[in-house]
Amino acid sequence: MPRQKKQKPALVNASPEECFWACDGRIFANLKELSDGLKEMSNEVFSYHCNKNKNDFAVWVEQTLKNEKLAKKIAKTKNRLVMAKKVDIELKNFSF
């Protein structure tokens, strides 16, 4: 019997009222949009949402997108491009 390829889970999209609203007006509904946004946003916007007191991205990924594993990986990340890379690695686990 041929081995079945493990099916990748579908990308989770937040409902409109649960999207991530960045302080610069950008809105993210899923990990792909978050990754793209992290790559494009200014360091100032990133620092507003992710600093020594909080990490809004990790909280949103855990609570809204229900991805505790990724949330833990990005929780201590203080660089937007490093965080984008971690999100990109996780995106390889999903089907589009």
MIDREN-170624 format. One record per atom (N, C-alpha, C, O, CB): z negated, x, y; residue number from 1. Coordinates in nm, 2 decimals, always signed. Glycine has a CB too. Layout:
! residues N
+--------+--------+--------+-----+
!     up !   east !  north ! num !
+--------+--------+--------+-----+
!      Z !      X !      Y ! NUM !
...
+--------+--------+--------+-----+
END
This chain:
! residues 96
+--------+--------+--------+-----+
!     up !   east !  north ! num !
+--------+--------+--------+-----+
!  +0.00 !  +0.08 !  -0.12 !   1 !
!  +0.00 !  +0.00 !  +0.00 !   1 !
!  +0.00 !  +0.09 !  +0.13 !   1 !
!  -0.08 !  +0.18 !  +0.13 !   1 !
!  -0.12 !  -0.09 !  +0.00 !   1 !
!  +0.08 !  +0.06 !  +0.22 !   2 !
!  +0.09 !  +0.13 !  +0.34 !   2 !
!  -0.04 !  +0.11 !  +0.42 !   2 !
!  -0.10 !  +0.00 !  +0.43 !   2 !
!  +0.21 !  +0.10 !  +0.43 !   2 !
!  -0.09 !  +0.22 !  +0.48 !   3 !
!  -0.21 !  +0.20 !  +0.57 !   3 !
!  -0.18 !  +0.13 !  +0.70 !   3 !
!  -0.08 !  +0.16 !  +0.76 !   3 !
!  -0.27 !  +0.34 !  +0.60 !   3 !
!  -0.26 !  +0.03 !  +0.73 !   4 !
!  -0.23 !  -0.04 !  +0.85 !   4 !
!  -0.29 !  +0.04 !  +0.97 !   4 !
!  -0.40 !  +0.09 !  +0.96 !   4 !
!  -0.30 !  -0.18 !  +0.85 !   4 !
!  -0.21 !  +0.04 !  +1.07 !   5 !
!  -0.26 !  +0.11 !  +1.19 !   5 !
!  -0.36 !  +0.02 !  +1.26 !   5 !
!  -0.35 !  -0.10 !  +1.28 !   5 !
!  -0.14 !  +0.13 !  +1.29 !   5 !
!  -0.47 !  +0.08 !  +1.30 !   6 !
!  -0.58 !  +0.01 !  +1.36 !   6 !
!  -0.53 !  -0.04 !  +1.50 !   6 !
!  -0.48 !  +0.03 !  +1.58 !   6 !
!  -0.71 !  +0.10 !  +1.38 !   6 !
!  -0.55 !  -0.17 !  +1.52 !   7 !
!  -0.50 !  -0.23 !  +1.64 !   7 !
!  -0.59 !  -0.20 !  +1.76 !   7 !
!  -0.71 !  -0.21 !  +1.74 !   7 !
!  -0.48 !  -0.38 !  +1.62 !   7 !
!  -0.53 !  -0.16 !  +1.87 !   8 !
!  -0.61 !  -0.13 !  +1.99 !   8 !
!  -0.65 !  -0.25 !  +2.06 !   8 !
!  -0.58 !  -0.35 !  +2.06 !   8 !
!  -0.53 !  -0.03 !  +2.08 !   8 !
!  -0.77 !  -0.26 !  +2.11 !   9 !
!  -0.81 !  -0.38 !  +2.19 !   9 !
!  -0.73 !  -0.39 !  +2.32 !   9 !
!  -0.68 !  -0.29 !  +2.37 !   9 !
!  -0.97 !  -0.37 !  +2.22 !   9 !
!  -0.72 !  -0.51 !  +2.36 !  10 !
!  -0.65 !  -0.54 !  +2.49 !  10 !
!  -0.74 !  -0.50 !  +2.60 !  10 !
!  -0.86 !  -0.50 !  +2.60 !  10 !
!  -0.62 !  -0.69 !  +2.50 !  10 !
!  -0.67 !  -0.46 !  +2.71 !  11 !
!  -0.74 !  -0.42 !  +2.83 !  11 !
!  -0.81 !  -0.54 !  +2.89 !  11 !
!  -0.76 !  -0.65 !  +2.90 !  11 !
!  -0.64 !  -0.36 !  +2.94 !  11 !
!  -0.94 !  -0.52 !  +2.92 !  12 !
!  -1.02 !  -0.63 !  +2.98 !  12 !
!  -0.99 !  -0.65 !  +3.13 !  12 !
!  -0.99 !  -0.55 !  +3.20 !  12 !
!  -1.17 !  -0.61 !  +2.96 !  12 !
!  -0.96 !  -0.77 !  +3.17 !  13 !
!  -0.95 !  -0.80 !  +3.31 !  13 !
!  -1.06 !  -0.88 !  +3.36 !  13 !
!  -1.10 !  -0.98 !  +3.30 !  13 !
!  -0.81 !  -0.87 !  +3.34 !  13 !
!  -1.12 !  -0.84 !  +3.47 !  14 !
!  -1.23 !  -0.91 !  +3.53 !  14 !
!  -1.18 !  -1.04 !  +3.59 !  14 !
!  -1.06 !  -1.04 !  +3.64 !  14 !
!  -1.31 !  -0.83 !  +3.64 !  14 !
!  -1.26 !  -1.15 !  +3.59 !  15 !
!  -1.22 !  -1.27 !  +3.66 !  15 !
!  -1.21 !  -1.24 !  +3.81 !  15 !
!  -1.27 !  -1.15 !  +3.86 !  15 !
!  -1.31 !  -1.39 !  +3.63 !  15 !
!  -1.14 !  -1.32 !  +3.89 !  16 !
!  -1.12 !  -1.29 !  +4.03 !  16 !
!  -1.26 !  -1.28 !  +4.10 !  16 !
!  -1.27 !  -1.19 !  +4.19 !  16 !
!  -1.05 !  -1.41 !  +4.10 !  16 !
!  -1.36 !  -1.35 !  +4.07 !  17 !
!  -1.49 !  -1.34 !  +4.13 !  17 !
!  -1.57 !  -1.22 !  +4.09 !  17 !
!  -1.67 !  -1.19 !  +4.15 !  17 !
!  -1.57 !  -1.47 !  +4.11 !  17 !
!  -1.53 !  -1.16 !  +3.98 !  18 !
!  -1.60 !  -1.04 !  +3.93 !  18 !
!  -1.52 !  -0.91 !  +3.95 !  18 !
!  -1.56 !  -0.80 !  +3.90 !  18 !
!  -1.63 !  -1.06 !  +3.78 !  18 !
!  -1.41 !  -0.91 !  +4.02 !  19 !
!  -1.34 !  -0.79 !  +4.05 !  19 !
!  -1.42 !  -0.69 !  +4.13 !  19 !
!  -1.52 !  -0.73 !  +4.20 !  19 !
!  -1.21 !  -0.82 !  +4.12 !  19 !
!  -1.39 !  -0.56 !  +4.12 !  20 !
!  -1.46 !  -0.46 !  +4.21 !  20 !
!  -1.39 !  -0.46 !  +4.34 !  20 !
!  -1.27 !  -0.44 !  +4.35 !  20 !
!  -1.46 !  -0.32 !  +4.14 !  20 !
!  -1.47 !  -0.48 !  +4.44 !  21 !
!  -1.42 !  -0.48 !  +4.58 !  21 !
!  -1.47 !  -0.35 !  +4.65 !  21 !
!  -1.59 !  -0.33 !  +4.68 !  21 !
!  -1.47 !  -0.60 !  +4.66 !  21 !
!  -1.38 !  -0.26 !  +4.67 !  22 !
!  -1.41 !  -0.13 !  +4.73 !  22 !
!  -1.43 !  -0.16 !  +4.88 !  22 !
!  -1.38 !  -0.25 !  +4.94 !  22 !
!  -1.30 !  -0.02 !  +4.71 !  22 !
!  -1.51 !  -0.07 !  +4.94 !  23 !
!  -1.54 !  -0.09 !  +5.09 !  23 !
!  -1.42 !  -0.07 !  +5.18 !  23 !
!  -1.42 !  -0.11 !  +5.29 !  23 !
!  -1.64 !  +0.01 !  +5.13 !  23 !
!  -1.31 !  -0.02 !  +5.12 !  24 !
!  -1.18 !  -0.01 !  +5.20 !  24 !
!  -1.09 !  -0.13 !  +5.18 !  24 !
!  -0.98 !  -0.13 !  +5.23 !  24 !
!  -1.11 !  +0.12 !  +5.17 !  24 !
!  -1.14 !  -0.23 !  +5.11 !  25 !
!  -1.06 !  -0.35 !  +5.09 !  25 !
!  -0.98 !  -0.35 !  +4.96 !  25 !
!  -0.93 !  -0.46 !  +4.93 !  25 !
!  -0.96 !  -0.36 !  +5.20 !  25 !
!  -0.97 !  -0.24 !  +4.89 !  26 !
!  -0.90 !  -0.24 !  +4.76 !  26 !
!  -0.98 !  -0.33 !  +4.66 !  26 !
!  -1.10 !  -0.33 !  +4.66 !  26 !
!  -0.88 !  -0.10 !  +4.71 !  26 !
!  -0.91 !  -0.39 !  +4.57 !  27 !
!  -0.97 !  -0.47 !  +4.46 !  27 !
!  -0.92 !  -0.42 !  +4.33 !  27 !
!  -0.80 !  -0.41 !  +4.31 !  27 !
!  -0.94 !  -0.62 !  +4.49 !  27 !
!  -1.01 !  -0.40 !  +4.24 !  28 !
!  -0.98 !  -0.36 !  +4.10 !  28 !
!  -1.02 !  -0.47 !  +4.00 !  28 !
!  -1.14 !  -0.52 !  +4.01 !  28 !
!  -1.05 !  -0.22 !  +4.07 !  28 !
!  -0.93 !  -0.50 !  +3.91 !  29 !
!  -0.97 !  -0.60 !  +3.80 !  29 !
!  -0.98 !  -0.54 !  +3.67 !  29 !
!  -1.04 !  -0.60 !  +3.58 !  29 !
!  -0.86 !  -0.70 !  +3.80 !  29 !
!  -0.94 !  -0.41 !  +3.65 !  30 !
!  -0.95 !  -0.35 !  +3.51 !  30 !
!  -0.95 !  -0.20 !  +3.53 !  30 !
!  -0.95 !  -0.15 !  +3.64 !  30 !
!  -0.82 !  -0.40 !  +3.43 !  30 !
!  -0.96 !  -0.13 !  +3.41 !  31 !
!  -0.98 !  +0.01 !  +3.41 !  31 !
!  -0.85 !  +0.08 !  +3.46 !  31 !
!  -0.86 !  +0.19 !  +3.53 !  31 !
!  -1.00 !  +0.06 !  +3.27 !  31 !
!  -0.73 !  +0.03 !  +3.44 !  32 !
!  -0.61 !  +0.09 !  +3.49 !  32 !
!  -0.61 !  +0.09 !  +3.64 !  32 !
!  -0.58 !  +0.19 !  +3.71 !  32 !
!  -0.49 !  +0.02 !  +3.44 !  32 !
!  -0.65 !  -0.02 !  +3.70 !  33 !
!  -0.65 !  -0.03 !  +3.85 !  33 !
!  -0.76 !  +0.06 !  +3.90 !  33 !
!  -0.75 !  +0.11 !  +4.01 !  33 !
!  -0.68 !  -0.18 !  +3.89 !  33 !
!  -0.88 !  +0.07 !  +3.83 !  34 !
!  -0.98 !  +0.16 !  +3.88 !  34 !
!  -0.94 !  +0.30 !  +3.87 !  34 !
!  -0.96 !  +0.37 !  +3.97 !  34 !
!  -1.11 !  +0.14 !  +3.79 !  34 !
!  -0.87 !  +0.34 !  +3.77 !  35 !
!  -0.82 !  +0.48 !  +3.76 !  35 !
!  -0.72 !  +0.51 !  +3.87 !  35 !
!  -0.74 !  +0.61 !  +3.94 !  35 !
!  -0.75 !  +0.50 !  +3.63 !  35 !
!  -0.63 !  +0.42 !  +3.89 !  36 !
!  -0.53 !  +0.44 !  +4.00 !  36 !
!  -0.60 !  +0.44 !  +4.14 !  36 !
!  -0.57 !  +0.53 !  +4.22 !  36 !
!  -0.43 !  +0.33 !  +4.00 !  36 !
!  -0.70 !  +0.36 !  +4.16 !  37 !
!  -0.77 !  +0.35 !  +4.28 !  37 !
!  -0.86 !  +0.48 !  +4.31 !  37 !
!  -0.86 !  +0.53 !  +4.42 !  37 !
!  -0.86 !  +0.23 !  +4.28 !  37 !
!  -0.92 !  +0.53 !  +4.20 !  38 !
!  -1.00 !  +0.65 !  +4.22 !  38 !
!  -0.91 !  +0.77 !  +4.26 !  38 !
!  -0.95 !  +0.85 !  +4.34 !  38 !
!  -1.07 !  +0.69 !  +4.09 !  38 !
!  -0.79 !  +0.77 !  +4.21 !  39 !
!  -0.69 !  +0.88 !  +4.24 !  39 !
!  -0.65 !  +0.87 !  +4.39 !  39 !
!  -0.61 !  +0.97 !  +4.45 !  39 !
!  -0.57 !  +0.88 !  +4.15 !  39 !
!  -0.64 !  +0.75 !  +4.44 !  40 !
!  -0.59 !  +0.73 !  +4.58 !  40 !
!  -0.69 !  +0.72 !  +4.69 !  40 !
!  -0.66 !  +0.75 !  +4.80 !  40 !
!  -0.50 !  +0.60 !  +4.58 !  40 !
!  -0.81 !  +0.68 !  +4.65 !  41 !
!  -0.91 !  +0.65 !  +4.76 !  41 !
!  -0.96 !  +0.78 !  +4.82 !  41 !
!  -0.95 !  +0.89 !  +4.76 !  41 !
!  -1.03 !  +0.57 !  +4.70 !  41 !
!  -1.01 !  +0.77 !  +4.94 !  42 !
!  -1.07 !  +0.89 !  +5.01 !  42 !
!  -1.20 !  +0.92 !  +4.95 !  42 !
!  -1.27 !  +0.84 !  +4.88 !  42 !
!  -1.08 !  +0.86 !  +5.16 !  42 !
!  -1.24 !  +1.05 !  +4.97 !  43 !
!  -1.37 !  +1.09 !  +4.92 !  43 !
!  -1.48 !  +1.01 !  +4.99 !  43 !
!  -1.59 !  +0.99 !  +4.93 !  43 !
!  -1.39 !  +1.24 !  +4.95 !  43 !
!  -1.46 !  +0.97 !  +5.11 !  44 !
!  -1.56 !  +0.89 !  +5.18 !  44 !
!  -1.58 !  +0.75 !  +5.12 !  44 !
!  -1.70 !  +0.71 !  +5.10 !  44 !
!  -1.52 !  +0.87 !  +5.33 !  44 !
!  -1.48 !  +0.69 !  +5.07 !  45 !
!  -1.49 !  +0.56 !  +5.00 !  45 !
!  -1.56 !  +0.58 !  +4.87 !  45 !
!  -1.65 !  +0.51 !  +4.83 !  45 !
!  -1.35 !  +0.50 !  +4.98 !  45 !
!  -1.52 !  +0.69 !  +4.80 !  46 !
!  -1.59 !  +0.72 !  +4.67 !  46 !
!  -1.73 !  +0.74 !  +4.69 !  46 !
!  -1.82 !  +0.69 !  +4.62 !  46 !
!  -1.52 !  +0.84 !  +4.61 !  46 !
!  -1.77 !  +0.82 !  +4.79 !  47 !
!  -1.91 !  +0.85 !  +4.82 !  47 !
!  -1.99 !  +0.73 !  +4.86 !  47 !
!  -2.11 !  +0.72 !  +4.83 !  47 !
!  -1.92 !  +0.95 !  +4.93 !  47 !
!  -1.93 !  +0.63 !  +4.92 !  48 !
!  -2.00 !  +0.51 !  +4.95 !  48 !
!  -2.04 !  +0.43 !  +4.83 !  48 !
!  -2.15 !  +0.38 !  +4.82 !  48 !
!  -1.90 !  +0.41 !  +5.04 !  48 !
!  -1.96 !  +0.43 !  +4.73 !  49 !
!  -1.98 !  +0.36 !  +4.60 !  49 !
!  -2.05 !  +0.45 !  +4.50 !  49 !
!  -2.11 !  +0.39 !  +4.40 !  49 !
!  -1.86 !  +0.31 !  +4.55 !  49 !
!  -2.05 !  +0.58 !  +4.51 !  50 !
!  -2.10 !  +0.67 !  +4.41 !  50 !
!  -2.17 !  +0.78 !  +4.48 !  50 !
!  -2.11 !  +0.87 !  +4.53 !  50 !
!  -1.99 !  +0.72 !  +4.31 !  50 !
!  -2.30 !  +0.78 !  +4.48 !  51 !
!  -2.38 !  +0.89 !  +4.54 !  51 !
!  -2.51 !  +0.91 !  +4.47 !  51 !
!  -2.52 !  +0.86 !  +4.36 !  51 !
!  -2.41 !  +0.85 !  +4.69 !  51 !
!  -2.60 !  +0.99 !  +4.52 !  52 !
!  -2.73 !  +1.02 !  +4.45 !  52 !
!  -2.81 !  +0.89 !  +4.42 !  52 !
!  -2.90 !  +0.90 !  +4.33 !  52 !
!  -2.81 !  +1.12 !  +4.52 !  52 !
!  -2.79 !  +0.79 !  +4.50 !  53 !
!  -2.87 !  +0.67 !  +4.48 !  53 !
!  -2.81 !  +0.56 !  +4.39 !  53 !
!  -2.88 !  +0.47 !  +4.34 !  53 !
!  -2.90 !  +0.61 !  +4.61 !  53 !
!  -2.68 !  +0.57 !  +4.37 !  54 !
!  -2.61 !  +0.46 !  +4.30 !  54 !
!  -2.48 !  +0.50 !  +4.25 !  54 !
!  -2.42 !  +0.60 !  +4.29 !  54 !
!  -2.60 !  +0.33 !  +4.39 !  54 !
!  -2.43 !  +0.43 !  +4.15 !  55 !
!  -2.29 !  +0.45 !  +4.10 !  55 !
!  -2.24 !  +0.31 !  +4.07 !  55 !
!  -2.25 !  +0.25 !  +3.96 !  55 !
!  -2.28 !  +0.54 !  +3.97 !  55 !
!  -2.18 !  +0.25 !  +4.17 !  56 !
!  -2.12 !  +0.11 !  +4.16 !  56 !
!  -2.02 !  +0.10 !  +4.06 !  56 !
!  -2.00 !  +0.00 !  +3.99 !  56 !
!  -2.07 !  +0.06 !  +4.30 !  56 !
!  -1.94 !  +0.21 !  +4.04 !  57 !
!  -1.83 !  +0.20 !  +3.94 !  57 !
!  -1.89 !  +0.19 !  +3.80 !  57 !
!  -1.84 !  +0.11 !  +3.72 !  57 !
!  -1.74 !  +0.33 !  +3.95 !  57 !
!  -1.99 !  +0.27 !  +3.76 !  58 !
!  -2.05 !  +0.27 !  +3.63 !  58 !
!  -2.12 !  +0.13 !  +3.61 !  58 !
!  -2.11 !  +0.08 !  +3.50 !  58 !
!  -2.15 !  +0.38 !  +3.62 !  58 !
!  -2.18 !  +0.08 !  +3.71 !  59 !
!  -2.25 !  -0.06 !  +3.69 !  59 !
!  -2.14 !  -0.16 !  +3.66 !  59 !
!  -2.16 !  -0.25 !  +3.58 !  59 !
!  -2.33 !  -0.09 !  +3.82 !  59 !
!  -2.03 !  -0.16 !  +3.74 !  60 !
!  -1.92 !  -0.26 !  +3.72 !  60 !
!  -1.86 !  -0.25 !  +3.58 !  60 !
!  -1.84 !  -0.35 !  +3.52 !  60 !
!  -1.82 !  -0.24 !  +3.83 !  60 !
!  -1.83 !  -0.12 !  +3.54 !  61 !
!  -1.77 !  -0.10 !  +3.41 !  61 !
!  -1.86 !  -0.15 !  +3.30 !  61 !
!  -1.82 !  -0.21 !  +3.20 !  61 !
!  -1.74 !  +0.05 !  +3.39 !  61 !
!  -1.99 !  -0.13 !  +3.31 !  62 !
!  -2.09 !  -0.17 !  +3.21 !  62 !
!  -2.11 !  -0.33 !  +3.21 !  62 !
!  -2.10 !  -0.39 !  +3.11 !  62 !
!  -2.22 !  -0.10 !  +3.22 !  62 !
!  -2.14 !  -0.38 !  +3.33 !  63 !
!  -2.18 !  -0.52 !  +3.34 !  63 !
!  -2.06 !  -0.62 !  +3.34 !  63 !
!  -2.07 !  -0.72 !  +3.28 !  63 !
!  -2.26 !  -0.54 !  +3.46 !  63 !
!  -1.95 !  -0.58 !  +3.40 !  64 !
!  -1.84 !  -0.67 !  +3.41 !  64 !
!  -1.74 !  -0.65 !  +3.30 !  64 !
!  -1.69 !  -0.75 !  +3.24 !  64 !
!  -1.77 !  -0.66 !  +3.55 !  64 !
!  -1.70 !  -0.53 !  +3.28 !  65 !
!  -1.60 !  -0.50 !  +3.18 !  65 !
!  -1.66 !  -0.48 !  +3.04 !  65 !
!  -1.59 !  -0.47 !  +2.94 !  65 !
!  -1.52 !  -0.37 !  +3.22 !  65 !
!  -1.79 !  -0.48 !  +3.03 !  66 !
!  -1.86 !  -0.47 !  +2.90 !  66 !
!  -1.83 !  -0.34 !  +2.83 !  66 !
!  -1.82 !  -0.34 !  +2.70 !  66 !
!  -1.83 !  -0.59 !  +2.82 !  66 !
!  -1.81 !  -0.23 !  +2.90 !  67 !
!  -1.77 !  -0.10 !  +2.83 !  67 !
!  -1.89 !  +0.00 !  +2.86 !  67 !
!  -1.88 !  +0.08 !  +2.95 !  67 !
!  -1.64 !  -0.05 !  +2.89 !  67 !
!  -1.99 !  -0.02 !  +2.78 !  68 !
!  -2.11 !  +0.06 !  +2.79 !  68 !
!  -2.09 !  +0.21 !  +2.77 !  68 !
!  -2.14 !  +0.30 !  +2.83 !  68 !
!  -2.22 !  +0.01 !  +2.70 !  68 !
!  -2.00 !  +0.24 !  +2.67 !  69 !
!  -1.97 !  +0.38 !  +2.64 !  69 !
!  -1.91 !  +0.45 !  +2.76 !  69 !
!  -1.95 !  +0.56 !  +2.80 !  69 !
!  -1.87 !  +0.38 !  +2.52 !  69 !
!  -1.81 !  +0.39 !  +2.82 !  70 !
!  -1.75 !  +0.45 !  +2.94 !  70 !
!  -1.85 !  +0.46 !  +3.06 !  70 !
!  -1.85 !  +0.56 !  +3.13 !  70 !
!  -1.62 !  +0.38 !  +2.98 !  70 !
!  -1.92 !  +0.35 !  +3.07 !  71 !
!  -2.02 !  +0.35 !  +3.18 !  71 !
!  -2.11 !  +0.47 !  +3.18 !  71 !
!  -2.15 !  +0.53 !  +3.28 !  71 !
!  -2.10 !  +0.22 !  +3.18 !  71 !
!  -2.16 !  +0.50 !  +3.06 !  72 !
!  -2.25 !  +0.61 !  +3.04 !  72 !
!  -2.18 !  +0.75 !  +3.07 !  72 !
!  -2.24 !  +0.84 !  +3.13 !  72 !
!  -2.30 !  +0.62 !  +2.89 !  72 !
!  -2.05 !  +0.75 !  +3.04 !  73 !
!  -1.97 !  +0.88 !  +3.06 !  73 !
!  -1.95 !  +0.90 !  +3.21 !  73 !
!  -1.95 !  +1.01 !  +3.26 !  73 !
!  -1.84 !  +0.87 !  +2.99 !  73 !
!  -1.93 !  +0.79 !  +3.29 !  74 !
!  -1.90 !  +0.81 !  +3.43 !  74 !
!  -2.03 !  +0.80 !  +3.52 !  74 !
!  -2.02 !  +0.82 !  +3.64 !  74 !
!  -1.80 !  +0.71 !  +3.47 !  74 !
!  -2.14 !  +0.76 !  +3.46 !  75 !
!  -2.26 !  +0.73 !  +3.54 !  75 !
!  -2.31 !  +0.85 !  +3.62 !  75 !
!  -2.36 !  +0.84 !  +3.73 !  75 !
!  -2.37 !  +0.69 !  +3.45 !  75 !
!  -2.29 !  +0.97 !  +3.57 !  76 !
!  -2.34 !  +1.09 !  +3.64 !  76 !
!  -2.23 !  +1.17 !  +3.71 !  76 !
!  -2.25 !  +1.27 !  +3.76 !  76 !
!  -2.41 !  +1.18 !  +3.54 !  76 !
!  -2.11 !  +1.11 !  +3.70 !  77 !
!  -1.99 !  +1.18 !  +3.76 !  77 !
!  -1.99 !  +1.16 !  +3.91 !  77 !
!  -2.00 !  +1.05 !  +3.96 !  77 !
!  -1.86 !  +1.13 !  +3.70 !  77 !
!  -1.98 !  +1.27 !  +3.98 !  78 !
!  -1.99 !  +1.26 !  +4.13 !  78 !
!  -1.86 !  +1.31 !  +4.20 !  78 !
!  -1.86 !  +1.34 !  +4.32 !  78 !
!  -2.10 !  +1.35 !  +4.18 !  78 !
!  -1.75 !  +1.31 !  +4.12 !  79 !
!  -1.62 !  +1.35 !  +4.17 !  79 !
!  -1.52 !  +1.25 !  +4.13 !  79 !
!  -1.51 !  +1.21 !  +4.01 !  79 !
!  -1.58 !  +1.50 !  +4.12 !  79 !
!  -1.45 !  +1.20 !  +4.22 !  80 !
!  -1.36 !  +1.08 !  +4.20 !  80 !
!  -1.24 !  +1.12 !  +4.10 !  80 !
!  -1.21 !  +1.03 !  +4.02 !  80 !
!  -1.30 !  +1.03 !  +4.32 !  80 !
!  -1.19 !  +1.24 !  +4.11 !  81 !
!  -1.08 !  +1.28 !  +4.02 !  81 !
!  -1.13 !  +1.30 !  +3.88 !  81 !
!  -1.06 !  +1.27 !  +3.78 !  81 !
!  -1.01 !  +1.40 !  +4.07 !  81 !
!  -1.25 !  +1.36 !  +3.86 !  82 !
!  -1.31 !  +1.38 !  +3.73 !  82 !
!  -1.34 !  +1.24 !  +3.67 !  82 !
!  -1.31 !  +1.22 !  +3.55 !  82 !
!  -1.44 !  +1.46 !  +3.74 !  82 !
!  -1.39 !  +1.15 !  +3.75 !  83 !
!  -1.41 !  +1.01 !  +3.70 !  83 !
!  -1.28 !  +0.94 !  +3.66 !  83 !
!  -1.28 !  +0.88 !  +3.56 !  83 !
!  -1.48 !  +0.93 !  +3.81 !  83 !
!  -1.18 !  +0.96 !  +3.74 !  84 !
!  -1.05 !  +0.90 !  +3.70 !  84 !
!  -1.00 !  +0.96 !  +3.57 !  84 !
!  -0.94 !  +0.88 !  +3.49 !  84 !
!  -0.94 !  +0.93 !  +3.82 !  84 !
!  -1.02 !  +1.09 !  +3.55 !  85 !
!  -0.98 !  +1.15 !  +3.42 !  85 !
!  -1.05 !  +1.09 !  +3.30 !  85 !
!  -0.99 !  +1.06 !  +3.20 !  85 !
!  -1.00 !  +1.30 !  +3.43 !  85 !
!  -1.18 !  +1.06 !  +3.32 !  86 !
!  -1.26 !  +1.00 !  +3.21 !  86 !
!  -1.22 !  +0.86 !  +3.19 !  86 !
!  -1.21 !  +0.82 !  +3.07 !  86 !
!  -1.41 !  +1.00 !  +3.25 !  86 !
!  -1.18 !  +0.79 !  +3.29 !  87 !
!  -1.13 !  +0.65 !  +3.28 !  87 !
!  -0.99 !  +0.66 !  +3.20 !  87 !
!  -0.96 !  +0.58 !  +3.12 !  87 !
!  -1.11 !  +0.58 !  +3.41 !  87 !
!  -0.91 !  +0.75 !  +3.24 !  88 !
!  -0.78 !  +0.77 !  +3.18 !  88 !
!  -0.79 !  +0.80 !  +3.03 !  88 !
!  -0.72 !  +0.74 !  +2.95 !  88 !
!  -0.70 !  +0.88 !  +3.24 !  88 !
!  -0.89 !  +0.88 !  +2.99 !  89 !
!  -0.91 !  +0.91 !  +2.85 !  89 !
!  -0.95 !  +0.78 !  +2.78 !  89 !
!  -0.90 !  +0.76 !  +2.66 !  89 !
!  -1.02 !  +1.02 !  +2.83 !  89 !
!  -1.03 !  +0.70 !  +2.84 !  90 !
!  -1.07 !  +0.57 !  +2.78 !  90 !
!  -0.96 !  +0.48 !  +2.77 !  90 !
!  -0.95 !  +0.40 !  +2.67 !  90 !
!  -1.19 !  +0.51 !  +2.86 !  90 !
!  -0.87 !  +0.48 !  +2.86 !  91 !
!  -0.75 !  +0.39 !  +2.86 !  91 !
!  -0.66 !  +0.41 !  +2.74 !  91 !
!  -0.59 !  +0.32 !  +2.70 !  91 !
!  -0.67 !  +0.41 !  +2.99 !  91 !
!  -0.66 !  +0.53 !  +2.68 !  92 !
!  -0.58 !  +0.56 !  +2.57 !  92 !
!  -0.63 !  +0.47 !  +2.45 !  92 !
!  -0.55 !  +0.46 !  +2.35 !  92 !
!  -0.59 !  +0.70 !  +2.53 !  92 !
!  -0.75 !  +0.42 !  +2.45 !  93 !
!  -0.80 !  +0.33 !  +2.35 !  93 !
!  -0.75 !  +0.19 !  +2.35 !  93 !
!  -0.78 !  +0.11 !  +2.27 !  93 !
!  -0.95 !  +0.34 !  +2.35 !  93 !
!  -0.68 !  +0.15 !  +2.46 !  94 !
!  -0.64 !  +0.01 !  +2.48 !  94 !
!  -0.49 !  -0.01 !  +2.47 !  94 !
!  -0.41 !  +0.09 !  +2.50 !  94 !
!  -0.69 !  -0.03 !  +2.62 !  94 !
!  -0.45 !  -0.13 !  +2.44 !  95 !
!  -0.31 !  -0.17 !  +2.44 !  95 !
!  -0.29 !  -0.24 !  +2.57 !  95 !
!  -0.37 !  -0.31 !  +2.62 !  95 !
!  -0.27 !  -0.25 !  +2.32 !  95 !
!  -0.16 !  -0.23 !  +2.62 !  96 !
!  -0.13 !  -0.30 !  +2.74 !  96 !
!  -0.02 !  -0.40 !  +2.72 !  96 !
!  +0.02 !  -0.47 !  +2.81 !  96 !
!  -0.07 !  -0.20 !  +2.85 !  96 !
+--------+--------+--------+-----+
END
